[in-house]
Amino acid sequence: MKNLGLKFVALLLAAVLWFFVSAPRRERLRERLVTASISLVAVPSHLVITTDIPSGVAVRVRGRLSDLRALASQSLEASVDLSSIRDAGEVEITLRPQYLNVPEDIEVVSIEPNKFRFRVEQLRSRAVAIRPFLDGAPPAGYIIGDATANPERALVSGPASQILKLTEVTTERIIMTGRTSTFVQSVAVISDSPLVRLISPTTTQVTVPVLAQVGPVPPPTETSTAQP
């Protein structure tokens, strides 16, 4: 009888353990809509993407409720390898379930949109002039001479269509208000296009001549209305 009691307790413990272990498997499968960001990786070094891509896609997934809840706390991402692209032009990408970093127990039911297009161009570089950007004017009686930058040229890199048309880049704003003498200022070199990257230099020394005007300063004139 004693052994029978022990066997009964062991059987009960085994049943309880089985119940808790198998509980997740007995959960009802459900679907949920989640958002996944898009990551383009391994872009060939001689190419650059020049058009926008979707920031994210809607993904319908299926799984146990506990797994879906755990998925909600993760950053879902669709990673697309572009290493096979060789030439410039239009590229169409089809998103597949295997691109998504979902756990094994989660099934990807659909992706919307599952296709998107973008354009890639050849990457080019060239040296262009640096133009000092002067803002404002000195007080009356002073004039501004020709500002010069040292270095006076910058090496830039970007899409061929933009680089071939580019003739200059500018500096950050140099305030001229209140200036009464020549000065030298170290300023950053700036590209107006987000696709054009400055390689070097990133800063330049700008010399701005501010000179006293020779002769009397003429008073401001008022524009009179012409009489018929």
C-alpha angles and dihedrals in degrees: 000000000000092000090045090056092050090049090051092051091048091049091049092050091049091051092049091048091049090050094055095041094049096041095093091051091053092053116116115253115245137181129231136180115232135170124241126193120226121238120188110202137181095027105181111257093235093056136067130195110239104179133061123268126202113277091219147346134226113248125193111207134184128208147107115315093244091053092047090052090052090049091056090067094053130085105243115209137179107213115200121192112217098179092112093064111104109164138047119257142075117339126196119200125198112202113222129192092248090063090067123086096227123145119261093253092057120084121207106224100178144346122213118226094016094178134048137166133218139165129245126196136192114270114239136178135199142157117258135178122272112227117199111231108221117191124194131357137271121249121285111287095039132091133196120238127205110302116221132198128215111228089031097192134052132202112232134182132200147106114341093236091059100035093054090055097042116104103165148005126211138227125240115275117295111202113224099180111122095007114144102164141040113278142178121222132182109224138171121258112233136202116210093206121072089214095054112081125200111229100178146030104018092183135032138190110244121199113201117189112214111186136184109250114249115236130007119329109242114234117249113271126227120224108236124208112249113244118224 
